[in-house]
């Protein structure tokens, strides 16, 4: 009624790895929040951040947890860690491009009607890597705005150039299309 259509609450990683990343909240609390959001009739936006020192098994467990919710999240943002100087994760090794792309493909297979959103960390992905993510099943991006929370976002002109090169069309996401799998949707920060 107030106009909130999606609530973002990422699980971030597997339950096993979560305690190594944060100590201010529990994984069960995050799962309970997702339950409350679903029960309130709000679309769930929940995914993860790859590159926080997790293993391949942690990535798989994250996707299994998301896919085994009572209802698949309507939006599954897949983020690549942007290493920021002075933070505890600043020295983590970058995620291998193909490992990231495999996670996109798994998310698409496991949650076929969800928007698999190529989200944070795109600024450090090459156009080729982003293209491969689209081919693997990503069907949405966050478009516009200079930042996604605290990290830089790809500029609108670069996204438009990539989409023109790939002959992809922008389709603005809306509450009426949130349950449909469409060629590509765009979440705007503007």
Backbone torsions as a table, in degrees:
resi	resn	phi	psi	omega
1	UNK	NA	-30.8	-179.5
2	UNK	-85.8	-7.1	178.3
3	UNK	100.9	7.6	177.2
4	UNK	-84.6	117.8	-177.5
5	UNK	-105.6	-33.8	179.6
6	UNK	-128.5	142.2	174.5
7	UNK	-122.0	118.9	-179.3
8	UNK	-89.0	126.2	177.3
9	UNK	-153.2	84.5	-176.9
10	UNK	-68.4	143.0	171.6
11	UNK	-78.5	-21.5	176.0
12	UNK	78.4	-52.1	-173.7
13	UNK	-159.8	-166.8	177.3
14	UNK	-72.5	161.4	177.4
15	UNK	-62.9	-33.7	-179.2
16	UNK	-67.5	-38.4	-176.4
17	UNK	-86.7	-20.3	-174.0
18	UNK	-54.8	-44.4	-177.6
19	UNK	-65.8	-19.7	177.1
20	UNK	-80.1	-17.6	-176.2
21	UNK	-99.6	-39.1	-178.5
22	UNK	-140.8	146.9	177.2
23	UNK	-120.9	3.5	-175.8
24	UNK	-87.6	-11.4	179.4
25	UNK	-154.6	164.6	-179.1
26	UNK	-104.8	159.8	177.3
27	UNK	-64.5	-40.2	178.9
28	UNK	-61.1	-36.0	176.8
29	UNK	-63.0	-40.8	179.1
30	UNK	-65.2	-43.4	178.1
31	UNK	-62.5	-39.4	178.4
32	UNK	-64.9	-37.9	176.7
33	UNK	-61.9	-43.1	177.6
34	UNK	-60.4	-40.1	177.1
35	UNK	-60.7	-45.8	-180.0
36	UNK	-63.1	-39.4	179.0
37	UNK	-63.8	-47.8	178.4
38	UNK	-58.3	-46.7	-177.5
39	UNK	-65.6	-24.4	177.3
40	UNK	-81.7	-3.1	179.0
41	UNK	79.6	19.5	179.1
42	UNK	-99.6	141.3	178.2
43	UNK	-65.3	134.0	-179.0
44	UNK	-88.8	130.5	174.1
45	UNK	-118.7	104.0	-175.9
46	UNK	-148.0	127.3	178.9
47	UNK	-147.6	-138.3	-176.6
48	UNK	-153.5	175.1	175.8
49	UNK	-118.6	122.8	177.6
50	UNK	-97.3	140.6	177.6
51	UNK	110.0	17.0	-179.3
52	UNK	-99.5	26.6	179.8
53	UNK	87.0	10.4	-179.0
54	UNK	-77.7	163.1	176.6
55	UNK	-93.7	171.7	173.8
56	UNK	-59.4	-39.7	178.4
57	UNK	-61.5	-39.5	177.1
58	UNK	-61.0	-41.3	179.7
59	UNK	-64.3	-43.1	179.2
60	UNK	-64.5	-42.8	179.7
61	UNK	-63.1	-37.7	175.2
62	UNK	-57.5	-49.3	-177.9
63	UNK	-66.1	-37.7	177.1
64	UNK	-62.9	-43.8	179.1
65	UNK	-60.6	-45.9	179.2
66	UNK	-63.6	-43.8	-176.8
67	UNK	-70.4	-22.3	-178.5
68	UNK	-97.7	13.0	172.3
69	UNK	-67.3	159.4	179.4
70	UNK	-53.5	-28.8	175.0
71	UNK	-143.0	137.5	178.3
72	UNK	-59.3	143.5	174.0
73	UNK	-57.8	141.5	177.9
74	UNK	-68.5	-26.8	-179.2
75	UNK	-133.3	130.5	179.3
76	UNK	-123.5	90.1	178.7
77	UNK	-75.1	128.0	176.0
78	UNK	-107.9	116.8	-176.2
79	UNK	-111.5	147.4	172.0
80	UNK	-108.1	128.6	-177.8
81	UNK	-54.9	130.5	170.5
82	UNK	-98.0	110.4	-177.5
83	UNK	-72.2	122.7	-176.6
84	UNK	-113.7	127.5	179.8
85	UNK	-57.0	136.5	178.5
86	UNK	90.8	-3.1	178.0
87	UNK	-101.7	159.2	-178.6
88	UNK	-60.0	-22.3	-177.2
89	UNK	-102.1	12.0	-174.9
90	UNK	-60.9	-25.5	-176.2
91	UNK	-103.6	9.2	177.9
92	UNK	-64.8	143.1	178.3
93	UNK	-68.5	142.1	177.3
94	UNK	-64.1	151.6	176.6
95	UNK	-70.5	135.4	173.8
96	UNK	-60.7	134.4	-178.1
97	UNK	-52.7	-45.2	-176.5
98	UNK	-70.9	-30.7	174.7
99	UNK	-65.1	-41.1	178.0
100	UNK	-63.5	-45.7	-179.4
101	UNK	-62.1	-39.0	176.9
102	UNK	-61.4	-39.0	178.2
103	UNK	-65.1	-37.8	175.8
104	UNK	-61.2	-46.1	-179.3
105	UNK	-62.5	-42.6	178.4
106	UNK	-63.7	-43.2	178.1
107	UNK	-58.7	-42.9	-180.0
108	UNK	-63.2	-44.3	-178.7
109	UNK	-67.4	-42.7	-174.6
110	UNK	-77.0	-26.9	-178.2
111	UNK	-132.6	71.0	-169.0
112	UNK	-62.3	-23.8	-178.5
113	UNK	-100.0	-3.5	-179.5
114	UNK	-78.0	152.4	166.9
115	UNK	-76.8	116.4	173.9
116	UNK	-92.6	106.4	-171.4
117	UNK	-96.5	122.4	171.2
118	UNK	-78.4	109.5	-166.6
119	UNK	-119.4	-121.8	-174.4
120	UNK	-58.2	144.0	178.7
121	UNK	90.5	-0.9	178.6
122	UNK	-62.0	-27.3	-177.8
123	UNK	-60.1	-25.1	179.0
124	UNK	-99.1	4.4	178.0
125	UNK	-95.6	137.6	177.1
126	UNK	-70.3	159.1	173.9
127	UNK	-56.2	-36.5	179.3
128	UNK	-64.6	-43.7	178.8
129	UNK	-63.2	-43.4	178.3
130	UNK	-61.4	-40.9	178.2
131	UNK	-60.2	-43.9	179.4
132	UNK	-65.6	-34.0	175.6
133	UNK	-63.5	-41.6	176.9
134	UNK	-62.9	-42.0	179.5
135	UNK	-65.5	-30.9	-179.0
136	UNK	-80.4	-14.0	176.1
137	UNK	135.1	-5.8	174.6
138	UNK	-64.8	130.4	-178.8
139	UNK	-129.5	24.4	179.5
140	UNK	-162.5	150.6	174.4
141	UNK	-135.9	165.5	167.5
142	UNK	-94.8	121.7	-171.1
143	UNK	-113.7	139.1	173.8
144	UNK	80.3	172.2	-176.7
145	UNK	78.0	145.9	-177.7
146	UNK	-82.0	-21.5	-177.0
147	UNK	-138.2	153.1	166.4
148	UNK	-110.4	102.8	-172.1
149	UNK	59.9	-97.0	-175.5
150	UNK	-116.8	-2.1	-177.8
151	UNK	-112.3	154.5	-178.9
152	UNK	-63.1	151.6	175.3
153	UNK	-115.9	157.1	175.8
154	UNK	-63.0	138.2	-179.4
155	UNK	-71.8	152.8	-178.2
156	UNK	-58.2	-39.8	-178.2
157	UNK	-66.1	-35.1	176.9
158	UNK	-68.8	-40.6	176.7
159	UNK	-63.5	-44.1	179.6
160	UNK	-61.8	-40.0	178.6
161	UNK	-64.3	-43.6	178.7
162	UNK	-64.2	-45.2	-179.7
163	UNK	-63.8	-39.3	176.7
164	UNK	-62.8	-43.2	-180.0
165	UNK	-62.4	-38.8	-177.7
166	UNK	-88.2	-4.5	-176.3
167	UNK	58.7	40.0	174.1
168	UNK	-95.3	147.7	-179.1
169	UNK	-108.5	140.7	173.8
170	UNK	-76.6	130.6	173.2
171	UNK	-128.6	113.1	-177.9
172	UNK	-66.3	130.2	177.5
173	UNK	-68.6	143.6	177.0
174	UNK	-144.8	161.3	179.1
175	UNK	-56.7	-31.9	-177.5
176	UNK	-74.5	-17.6	-180.0
177	UNK	-110.0	6.2	-172.3
178	UNK	-66.3	-17.7	-179.3
179	UNK	-101.1	1.4	-178.0
180	UNK	-102.2	142.0	172.5
181	UNK	-88.4	117.8	-178.7
182	UNK	-124.5	163.1	-173.1
183	UNK	-49.9	-46.7	178.0
184	UNK	-164.5	131.3	175.3
185	UNK	-118.0	159.1	-176.0
186	UNK	-127.8	127.3	172.2
187	UNK	-97.0	121.8	-176.7
188	UNK	-95.7	139.0	174.9
189	UNK	-89.5	-2.8	-174.5
190	UNK	-90.0	NA	NA
